[in-house]
Amino acid sequence: MANKFTKEQFLESKQFEQEERYLLTALLEAGKIYSMKEVKELLKKEKQRKVK
């Protein structure tokens, strides 16, 4: 089973760059837990999104 972490733990993580942590503040919900795989997929989708 994959480890799960809270939004706050991801925001404090040194694994992500500053711009990624900024995106995570908007993408992740407080009080919910996420796996590293879920978070990396969310970031990947957001970075590939086209701006209109």
N, CA, C and O atoms as a printed pandas DataFrame, in Angstrom:
     atom_number atom_name residue_name chain_id  residue_number  x_coord  y_coord  z_coord
0              1         N          MET        A               1    0.843   -1.191    0.000
1              2        CA          MET        A               1    0.000    0.000    0.000
2              3         C          MET        A               1    0.885    1.250    0.000
3              4         O          MET        A               1    1.879    1.322    0.723
4              5         N          ALA        A               2    0.515    2.208   -0.804
5              6        CA          ALA        A               2    1.279    3.452   -0.910
6              7         C          ALA        A               2    1.065    4.325    0.319
7              8         O          ALA        A               2   -0.019    4.345    0.902
8              9         N          ASN        A               3    2.112    5.045    0.703
9             10        CA          ASN        A               3    1.994    5.988    1.809
10            11         C          ASN        A               3    1.094    7.132    1.394
11            12         O          ASN        A               3    1.088    7.542    0.233
12            13         N          LYS        A               4    0.337    7.641    2.341
13            14        CA          LYS        A               4   -0.574    8.760    2.089
14            15         C          LYS        A               4   -0.159    9.941    2.956
15            16         O          LYS        A               4    0.305    9.776    4.085
16            17         N          PHE        A               5   -0.340   11.138    2.400
17            18        CA          PHE        A               5    0.063   12.346    3.093
18            19         C          PHE        A               5   -1.017   13.406    2.964
19            20         O          PHE        A               5   -1.849   13.356    2.058
20            21         N          THR        A               6   -0.995   14.365    3.881
21            22        CA          THR        A               6   -1.952   15.471    3.849
22            23         C          THR        A               6   -1.440   16.588    2.955
23            24         O          THR        A               6   -0.273   16.604    2.561
24            25         N          LYS        A               7   -2.324   17.513    2.643
25            26        CA          LYS        A               7   -1.960   18.691    1.849
26            27         C          LYS        A               7   -0.799   19.433    2.511
27            28         O          LYS        A               7    0.154   19.827    1.840
28            29         N          GLU        A               8   -0.882   19.618    3.808
29            30        CA          GLU        A               8    0.140   20.352    4.537
30            31         C          GLU        A               8    1.496   19.668    4.441
31            32         O          GLU        A               8    2.520   20.337    4.306
32            33         N          GLN        A               9    1.512   18.338    4.508
33            34        CA          GLN        A               9    2.768   17.602    4.395
34            35         C          GLN        A               9    3.384   17.778    3.004
35            36         O          GLN        A               9    4.600   17.923    2.882
36            37         N          PHE        A              10    2.566   17.766    1.970
37            38        CA          PHE        A              10    3.086   17.975    0.621
38            39         C          PHE        A              10    3.630   19.390    0.461
39            40         O          PHE        A              10    4.651   19.593   -0.196
40            41         N          LEU        A              11    2.960   20.359    1.054
41            42        CA          LEU        A              11    3.409   21.752    0.934
42            43         C          LEU        A              11    4.733   21.996    1.655
43            44         O          LEU        A              11    5.486   22.893    1.276
44            45         N          GLU        A              12    5.022   21.210    2.687
45            46        CA          GLU        A              12    6.274   21.341    3.426
46            47         C          GLU        A              12    7.391   20.496    2.817
47            48         O          GLU        A              12    8.557   20.656    3.178
48            49         N          SER        A              13    7.046   19.607    1.906
49            50        CA          SER        A              13    8.012   18.685    1.316
50            51         C          SER        A              13    9.052   19.404    0.469
51            52         O          SER        A              13    8.730   20.326   -0.282
52            53         N          LYS        A              14   10.299   18.973    0.598
53            54        CA          LYS        A              14   11.390   19.528   -0.209
54            55         C          LYS        A              14   11.460   18.822   -1.564
55            56         O          LYS        A              14   12.274   19.191   -2.410
56            57         N          GLN        A              15   10.620   17.818   -1.777
57            58        CA          GLN        A              15   10.627   17.056   -3.022
58            59         C          GLN        A              15   10.078   17.864   -4.189
59            60         O          GLN        A              15   10.370   17.567   -5.347
60            61         N          PHE        A              16    9.287   18.881   -3.888
61            62        CA          PHE        A              16    8.668   19.688   -4.926
62            63         C          PHE        A              16    9.307   21.064   -4.986
63            64         O          PHE        A              16    9.722   21.615   -3.967
64            65         N          GLU        A              17    9.382   21.613   -6.193
65            66        CA          GLU        A              17    9.904   22.965   -6.374
66            67         C          GLU        A              17    8.861   23.966   -5.893
67            68         O          GLU        A              17    7.703   23.613   -5.670
68            69         N          GLN        A              18    9.282   25.209   -5.738
69            70        CA          GLN        A              18    8.386   26.262   -5.233
70            71         C          GLN        A              18    7.132   26.401   -6.089
71            72         O          GLN        A              18    6.027   26.492   -5.554
72            73         N          GLU        A              19    7.291   26.417   -7.423
73            74        CA          GLU        A              19    6.118   26.581   -8.291
74            75         C          GLU        A              19    5.167   25.395   -8.170
75            76         O          GLU        A              19    3.954   25.564   -8.286
76            77         N          GLU        A              20    5.700   24.201   -7.940
77            78        CA          GLU        A              20    4.841   23.026   -7.760
78            79         C          GLU        A              20    4.073   23.112   -6.441
79            80         O          GLU        A              20    2.893   22.768   -6.381
80            81         N          ARG        A              21    4.739   23.567   -5.402
81            82        CA          ARG        A              21    4.049   23.729   -4.109
82            83         C          ARG        A              21    2.956   24.792   -4.222
83            84         O          ARG        A              21    1.897   24.667   -3.607
84            85         N          TYR        A              22    3.214   25.820   -4.997
85            86        CA          TYR        A              22    2.197   26.855   -5.231
86            87         C          TYR        A              22    0.968   26.240   -5.904
87            88         O          TYR        A              22   -0.161   26.513   -5.496
88            89         N          LEU        A              23    1.180   25.415   -6.927
89            90        CA          LEU        A              23    0.071   24.741   -7.599
90            91         C          LEU        A              23   -0.681   23.821   -6.634
91            92         O          LEU        A              23   -1.909   23.743   -6.669
92            93         N          LEU        A              24    0.058   23.137   -5.787
93            94        CA          LEU        A              24   -0.569   22.205   -4.847
94            95         C          LEU        A              24   -1.496   22.914   -3.864
95            96         O          LEU        A              24   -2.478   22.328   -3.408
96            97         N          THR        A              25   -1.194   24.173   -3.531
97            98        CA          THR        A              25   -2.083   24.902   -2.611
98            99         C          THR        A              25   -3.480   25.023   -3.211
99           100         O          THR        A              25   -4.475   25.025   -2.485
100          101         N          ALA        A              26   -3.553   25.123   -4.544
101          102        CA          ALA        A              26   -4.848   25.254   -5.214
102          103         C          ALA        A              26   -5.455   23.896   -5.561
103          104         O          ALA        A              26   -6.677   23.752   -5.559
104          105         N          LEU        A              27   -4.635   22.918   -5.854
105          106        CA          LEU        A              27   -5.139   21.631   -6.329
106          107         C          LEU        A              27   -5.598   20.683   -5.222
107          108         O          LEU        A              27   -6.557   19.932   -5.402
108          109         N          LEU        A              28   -4.918   20.719   -4.084
109          110        CA          LEU        A              28   -5.235   19.763   -3.019
110          111         C          LEU        A              28   -6.253   20.336   -2.035
111          112         O          LEU        A              28   -6.284   21.538   -1.773
112          113         N          GLU        A              29   -7.081   19.445   -1.501
113          114        CA          GLU        A              29   -8.094   19.841   -0.525
114          115         C          GLU        A              29   -7.571   19.618    0.891
115          116         O          GLU        A              29   -6.947   18.597    1.178
116          117         N          ALA        A              30   -7.829   20.572    1.760
117          118        CA          ALA        A              30   -7.437   20.445    3.160
118          119         C          ALA        A              30   -8.211   19.294    3.802
119          120         O          ALA        A              30   -9.399   19.110    3.536
120          121         N          GLY        A              31   -7.538   18.533    4.637
121          122        CA          GLY        A              31   -8.183   17.440    5.353
122          123         C          GLY        A              31   -8.247   16.133    4.575
123          124         O          GLY        A              31   -8.640   15.109    5.133
124          125         N          LYS        A              32   -7.879   16.145    3.324
125          126        CA          LYS        A              32   -7.887   14.941    2.500
126          127         C          LYS        A              32   -6.462   14.406    2.403
127          128         O          LYS        A              32   -5.499   15.170    2.470
128          129         N          ILE        A              33   -6.335   13.084    2.244
129          130        CA          ILE        A              33   -4.997   12.508    2.113
130          131         C          ILE        A              33   -4.782   12.001    0.696
131          132         O          ILE        A              33   -5.716   11.551    0.032
132          133         N          TYR        A              34   -3.530   12.083    0.242
133          134        CA          TYR        A              34   -3.165   11.744   -1.125
134          135         C          TYR        A              34   -1.910   10.886   -1.132
135          136         O          TYR        A              34   -1.077   10.982   -0.231
136          137         N          SER        A              35   -1.781   10.050   -2.150
137          138        CA          SER        A              35   -0.536    9.310   -2.355
138          139         C          SER        A              35    0.379   10.181   -3.212
139          140         O          SER        A              35   -0.077   11.119   -3.866
140          141         N          MET        A              36    1.662    9.864   -3.201
141          142        CA          MET        A              36    2.625   10.613   -4.012
142          143         C          MET        A              36    2.269   10.483   -5.496
143          144         O          MET        A              36    2.393   11.445   -6.254
144          145         N          LYS        A              37    1.832    9.302   -5.900
145          146        CA          LYS        A              37    1.460    9.071   -7.298
146          147         C          LYS        A              37    0.296    9.976   -7.706
147          148         O          LYS        A              37    0.321   10.567   -8.785
148          149         N          GLU        A              38   -0.721   10.088   -6.851
149          150        CA          GLU        A              38   -1.876   10.948   -7.145
150          151         C          GLU        A              38   -1.446   12.398   -7.332
151          152         O          GLU        A              38   -1.888   13.072   -8.263
152          153         N          VAL        A              39   -0.590   12.863   -6.448
153          154        CA          VAL        A              39   -0.158   14.265   -6.486
154          155         C          VAL        A              39    0.685   14.539   -7.728
155          156         O          VAL        A              39    0.528   15.576   -8.372
156          157         N          LYS        A              40    1.573   13.614   -8.061
157          158        CA          LYS        A              40    2.398   13.808   -9.253
158          159         C          LYS        A              40    1.540   13.807  -10.516
159          160         O          LYS        A              40    1.833   14.546  -11.456
160          161         N          GLU        A              41    0.489   12.991  -10.555
161          162        CA          GLU        A              41   -0.428   12.982  -11.699
162          163         C          GLU        A              41   -1.193   14.298  -11.793
163          164         O          GLU        A              41   -1.361   14.840  -12.886
164          165         N          LEU        A              42   -1.657   14.813  -10.661
165          166        CA          LEU        A              42   -2.356   16.100  -10.649
166          167         C          LEU        A              42   -1.448   17.209  -11.188
167          168         O          LEU        A              42   -1.880   18.028  -11.999
168          169         N          LEU        A              43   -0.205   17.233  -10.742
169          170        CA          LEU        A              43    0.742   18.245  -11.208
170          171         C          LEU        A              43    1.009   18.095  -12.699
171          172         O          LEU        A              43    1.060   19.084  -13.429
172          173         N          LYS        A              44    1.179   16.865  -13.144
173          174        CA          LYS        A              44    1.451   16.609  -14.561
174          175         C          LYS        A              44    0.301   17.114  -15.435
175          176         O          LYS        A              44    0.529   17.773  -16.449
176          177         N          LYS        A              45   -0.940   16.799  -15.032
177          178        CA          LYS        A              45   -2.117   17.246  -15.791
178          179         C          LYS        A              45   -2.190   18.763  -15.835
179          180         O          LYS        A              45   -2.465   19.353  -16.880
180          181         N          GLU        A              46   -1.942   19.387  -14.692
181          182        CA          GLU        A              46   -2.046   20.846  -14.605
182          183         C          GLU        A              46   -0.974   21.526  -15.458
183          184         O          GLU        A              46   -1.244   22.542  -16.098
184          185         N          LYS        A              47    0.209   20.984  -15.468
185          186        CA          LYS        A              47    1.309   21.578  -16.250
186          187         C          LYS        A              47    1.073   21.422  -17.757
187          188         O          LYS        A              47    1.554   22.240  -18.541
188          189         N          GLN        A              48    0.345   20.390  -18.166
189          190        CA          GLN        A              48    0.070   20.159  -19.579
190          191         C          GLN        A              48   -1.156   20.908  -20.078
191          192         O          GLN        A              48   -1.395   20.984  -21.284
192          193         N          ARG        A              49   -1.925   21.458  -19.160
193          194        CA          ARG        A              49   -3.157   22.153  -19.511
194          195         C          ARG        A              49   -2.861   23.395  -20.334
195          196         O          ARG        A              49   -1.914   24.129  -20.050
196          197         N          LYS        A              50   -3.671   23.623  -21.347
197          198        CA          LYS        A              50   -3.517   24.793  -22.209
198          199         C          LYS        A              50   -4.242   25.984  -21.583
199          200         O          LYS        A              50   -5.344   25.845  -21.052
200          201         N          VAL        A              51   -3.621   27.133  -21.653
201          202        CA          VAL        A              51   -4.229   28.368  -21.158
202          203         C          VAL        A              51   -5.027   28.980  -22.296
203          204         O          VAL        A              51   -4.540   29.098  -23.421
204          205         N          LYS        A              52   -6.267   29.369  -21.987
205          206        CA          LYS        A              52   -7.140   29.959  -23.016
206          207         C          LYS        A              52   -7.244   31.447  -22.826
207          208         O          LYS        A              52   -7.933   32.121  -23.592
